[in-house]
Amino acid sequence: MRRQSLVRGVKALSTVLGLAVIFVFFDSAIDFRPAVIDSSYYFKLSDLPIDEPVYLRQENLSIVVIRRSDQTSQYLRQSDKGLQDAESSRSRQPDYARNSLRSRDPEYYVSYAMGTDLGCPLRTIEKQLQETCSNAGYDFAGRALQGGQQYQNLRIPDYTFSNDFKTLTINP
């Protein structure tokens, strides 16, 4: 009796394990996500305030856009004191953002609105971007400021603006 129960239990567990393996195989082989997930995100921009971050959301994407003044751009180009990775050598960013302003156009900065220390949303405090759940801070070029911990610069998405800077397109 015990042996038969044990054999049935092992068969049942083997069947469940086999079904789980088949499920994982098909789940990884076939992409069941809706087609809109792979499409680009479009943001309509009205007149952006100067030197004030604007946080934009669409579905599961959060973006921060900053329209920088000439003075802010000059300061960011010259200032590399107090930064963890001033050259952005350890950052995830497109090639066009490999400059001191970390942007395609000097007047506009675009990044994901999630910090790189604990991955929390960003907020604005005293002309800086800061994670809501840690002390991680970033300048208006998304460069990590010196602090108690090491963390990376903000991630820059693949983005483009329309010619008149009224539409922002983010490509996932």
C-alpha positions as a Markdown table, in Angstrom:
| # | Residue | x | y | z |
|---|---|---|---|---|
| 1 | Met | 0.0 | 0.0 | 0.0 |
| 2 | Arg | 2.7 | 2.5 | 1.0 |
| 3 | Arg | 4.7 | 1.6 | -2.1 |
| 4 | Gln | 1.7 | 2.2 | -4.4 |
| 5 | Ser | 1.0 | 5.6 | -2.7 |
| 6 | Leu | 4.6 | 6.6 | -3.1 |
| 7 | Val | 4.7 | 5.6 | -6.8 |
| 8 | Arg | 1.5 | 7.6 | -7.4 |
| 9 | Gly | 2.9 | 10.6 | -5.6 |
| 10 | Val | 6.1 | 10.5 | -7.7 |
| 11 | Lys | 4.1 | 10.1 | -10.9 |
| 12 | Ala | 1.9 | 13.1 | -10.0 |
| 13 | Leu | 5.0 | 15.3 | -9.1 |
| 14 | Ser | 6.7 | 14.2 | -12.3 |
| 15 | Thr | 3.6 | 15.2 | -14.3 |
| 16 | Val | 3.4 | 18.6 | -12.7 |
| 17 | Leu | 7.2 | 19.1 | -13.2 |
| 18 | Gly | 6.8 | 18.1 | -16.9 |
| 19 | Leu | 3.9 | 20.5 | -17.4 |
| 20 | Ala | 5.9 | 23.3 | -15.8 |
| 21 | Val | 8.9 | 22.7 | -18.1 |
| 22 | Ile | 6.6 | 22.7 | -21.1 |
| 23 | Phe | 4.9 | 25.9 | -19.9 |
| 24 | Val | 8.3 | 27.7 | -19.4 |
| 25 | Phe | 9.5 | 26.5 | -22.9 |
| 26 | Phe | 6.4 | 27.9 | -24.7 |
| 27 | Asp | 6.3 | 31.1 | -22.6 |
| 28 | Ser | 9.9 | 31.9 | -23.6 |
| 29 | Ala | 9.5 | 30.8 | -27.2 |
| 30 | Ile | 6.3 | 32.8 | -28.0 |
| 31 | Asp | 5.9 | 36.4 | -27.1 |
| 32 | Phe | 2.3 | 36.9 | -25.8 |
| 33 | Arg | 2.7 | 40.6 | -25.1 |
| 34 | Pro | 0.4 | 43.0 | -27.0 |
| 35 | Ala | 1.9 | 44.7 | -30.0 |
| 36 | Val | 1.6 | 48.2 | -28.5 |
| 37 | Ile | 4.3 | 47.3 | -25.9 |
| 38 | Asp | 6.9 | 47.3 | -28.7 |
| 39 | Ser | 5.7 | 50.6 | -30.3 |
| 40 | Ser | 7.2 | 54.0 | -29.6 |
| 41 | Tyr | 5.9 | 56.4 | -26.9 |
| 42 | Tyr | 4.8 | 59.9 | -28.0 |
| 43 | Phe | 4.6 | 62.8 | -25.7 |
| 44 | Lys | 3.0 | 66.1 | -26.7 |
| 45 | Leu | 4.9 | 69.0 | -25.2 |
| 46 | Ser | 3.6 | 72.5 | -24.6 |
| 47 | Asp | 5.9 | 75.3 | -23.6 |
| 48 | Leu | 8.3 | 73.7 | -21.1 |
| 49 | Pro | 9.4 | 75.9 | -18.2 |
| 50 | Ile | 13.1 | 76.8 | -18.2 |
| 51 | Asp | 15.3 | 75.0 | -15.6 |
| 52 | Glu | 12.3 | 73.1 | -14.1 |
| 53 | Pro | 12.0 | 69.3 | -14.6 |
| 54 | Val | 8.8 | 68.1 | -16.1 |
| 55 | Tyr | 7.7 | 64.5 | -15.3 |
| 56 | Leu | 5.8 | 62.7 | -18.1 |
| 57 | Arg | 4.0 | 59.3 | -17.8 |
| 58 | Gln | 2.5 | 57.0 | -20.3 |
| 59 | Glu | 1.5 | 53.4 | -19.5 |
| 60 | Asn | 4.5 | 52.0 | -17.6 |
| 61 | Leu | 7.0 | 54.6 | -18.8 |
| 62 | Ser | 8.1 | 57.6 | -16.7 |
| 63 | Ile | 10.3 | 60.3 | -18.3 |
| 64 | Val | 11.8 | 63.5 | -17.0 |
| 65 | Val | 12.4 | 66.4 | -19.5 |
| 66 | Ile | 14.3 | 69.6 | -18.6 |
| 67 | Arg | 14.6 | 72.6 | -20.8 |
| 68 | Arg | 17.9 | 74.2 | -19.7 |
| 69 | Ser | 18.8 | 77.8 | -19.8 |
| 70 | Asp | 22.1 | 78.9 | -21.4 |
| 71 | Gln | 23.5 | 79.6 | -17.9 |
| 72 | Thr | 22.6 | 76.1 | -16.7 |
| 73 | Ser | 24.2 | 74.5 | -19.8 |
| 74 | Gln | 27.4 | 76.5 | -19.3 |
| 75 | Tyr | 27.5 | 75.5 | -15.6 |
| 76 | Leu | 27.0 | 71.8 | -16.5 |
| 77 | Arg | 29.7 | 71.9 | -19.2 |
| 78 | Gln | 32.3 | 73.4 | -16.8 |
| 79 | Ser | 31.4 | 71.7 | -13.5 |
| 80 | Asp | 32.6 | 68.2 | -12.8 |
| 81 | Lys | 33.3 | 68.6 | -9.1 |
| 82 | Gly | 31.3 | 66.5 | -6.8 |
| 83 | Leu | 30.3 | 64.0 | -9.5 |
| 84 | Gln | 30.7 | 60.3 | -9.3 |
| 85 | Asp | 31.1 | 59.7 | -13.0 |
| 86 | Ala | 31.6 | 63.0 | -14.7 |
| 87 | Glu | 32.7 | 61.5 | -18.0 |
| 88 | Ser | 29.7 | 59.1 | -18.0 |
| 89 | Ser | 32.0 | 56.2 | -18.7 |
| 90 | Arg | 29.8 | 53.8 | -16.6 |
| 91 | Ser | 26.5 | 55.0 | -17.8 |
| 92 | Arg | 23.9 | 53.5 | -20.1 |
| 93 | Gln | 23.2 | 56.0 | -22.8 |
| 94 | Pro | 23.0 | 56.3 | -26.6 |
| 95 | Asp | 26.1 | 57.5 | -28.4 |
| 96 | Tyr | 24.6 | 60.9 | -29.1 |
| 97 | Ala | 24.4 | 61.5 | -25.3 |
| 98 | Arg | 28.2 | 60.9 | -24.7 |
| 99 | Asn | 28.9 | 64.5 | -23.9 |
| 100 | Ser | 29.0 | 66.7 | -20.8 |
| 101 | Leu | 25.3 | 67.6 | -21.1 |
| 102 | Arg | 24.3 | 64.0 | -21.8 |
| 103 | Ser | 21.8 | 65.0 | -24.4 |
| 104 | Arg | 21.2 | 65.3 | -28.2 |
| 105 | Asp | 20.4 | 69.0 | -28.0 |
| 106 | Pro | 22.1 | 71.2 | -25.4 |
| 107 | Glu | 18.8 | 72.9 | -24.4 |
| 108 | Tyr | 16.9 | 69.8 | -23.6 |
| 109 | Tyr | 17.6 | 66.9 | -21.3 |
| 110 | Val | 15.6 | 63.6 | -21.3 |
| 111 | Ser | 16.1 | 60.6 | -19.1 |
| 112 | Tyr | 14.1 | 57.9 | -17.4 |
| 113 | Ala | 12.5 | 59.2 | -14.2 |
| 114 | Met | 13.8 | 56.4 | -12.1 |
| 115 | Gly | 16.9 | 56.7 | -9.9 |
| 116 | Thr | 19.8 | 54.3 | -10.2 |
| 117 | Asp | 20.5 | 53.8 | -6.5 |
| 118 | Leu | 17.3 | 51.9 | -5.4 |
| 119 | Gly | 15.3 | 52.4 | -8.6 |
| 120 | Cys | 12.7 | 54.7 | -7.1 |
| 121 | Pro | 10.9 | 57.6 | -8.9 |
| 122 | Leu | 12.6 | 61.0 | -9.0 |
| 123 | Arg | 11.6 | 64.3 | -7.5 |
| 124 | Thr | 13.0 | 67.8 | -7.8 |
| 125 | Ile | 14.8 | 69.4 | -4.8 |
| 126 | Glu | 16.7 | 72.6 | -5.0 |
| 127 | Lys | 17.8 | 72.5 | -8.7 |
| 128 | Gln | 18.6 | 68.8 | -8.4 |
| 129 | Leu | 16.9 | 65.5 | -9.2 |
| 130 | Gln | 16.7 | 63.1 | -6.2 |
| 131 | Glu | 15.4 | 59.6 | -5.7 |
| 132 | Thr | 12.3 | 59.6 | -3.5 |
| 133 | Cys | 13.4 | 56.6 | -1.4 |
| 134 | Ser | 17.2 | 57.4 | -0.9 |
| 135 | Asn | 19.6 | 60.3 | -0.8 |
| 136 | Ala | 20.8 | 59.7 | -4.4 |
| 137 | Gly | 21.0 | 63.0 | -6.2 |
| 138 | Tyr | 21.7 | 64.0 | -9.8 |
| 139 | Asp | 22.4 | 67.3 | -11.6 |
| 140 | Phe | 20.4 | 68.6 | -14.5 |
| 141 | Ala | 22.5 | 66.4 | -16.9 |
| 142 | Gly | 21.5 | 63.3 | -14.9 |
| 143 | Arg | 25.0 | 62.8 | -13.5 |
| 144 | Ala | 25.3 | 61.2 | -10.1 |
| 145 | Leu | 26.4 | 63.5 | -7.3 |
| 146 | Gln | 28.8 | 62.4 | -4.6 |
| 147 | Gly | 27.2 | 60.8 | -1.6 |
| 148 | Gly | 27.4 | 58.1 | 0.9 |
| 149 | Gln | 27.0 | 55.3 | -1.8 |
| 150 | Gln | 28.1 | 54.6 | -5.3 |
| 151 | Tyr | 25.4 | 54.6 | -8.0 |
| 152 | Gln | 25.3 | 55.3 | -11.7 |
| 153 | Asn | 24.2 | 58.3 | -13.7 |
| 154 | Leu | 20.6 | 58.3 | -14.8 |
| 155 | Arg | 19.7 | 56.2 | -17.9 |
| 156 | Ile | 19.1 | 58.0 | -21.1 |
| 157 | Pro | 16.5 | 56.5 | -23.5 |
| 158 | Asp | 16.7 | 56.5 | -27.3 |
| 159 | Tyr | 14.6 | 59.6 | -28.1 |
| 160 | Thr | 14.0 | 62.2 | -30.7 |
| 161 | Phe | 12.2 | 65.5 | -30.8 |
| 162 | Ser | 10.1 | 66.9 | -33.6 |
| 163 | Asn | 11.7 | 69.9 | -35.4 |
| 164 | Asp | 9.7 | 72.3 | -33.3 |
| 165 | Phe | 10.4 | 70.5 | -30.0 |
| 166 | Lys | 6.6 | 70.0 | -29.5 |
| 167 | Thr | 6.6 | 66.2 | -29.7 |
| 168 | Leu | 9.0 | 63.8 | -27.9 |
| 169 | Thr | 9.3 | 60.2 | -29.2 |
| 170 | Ile | 10.8 | 57.5 | -27.0 |
| 171 | Asn | 11.8 | 54.3 | -28.7 |
| 172 | Pro | 11.9 | 51.3 | -26.3 |
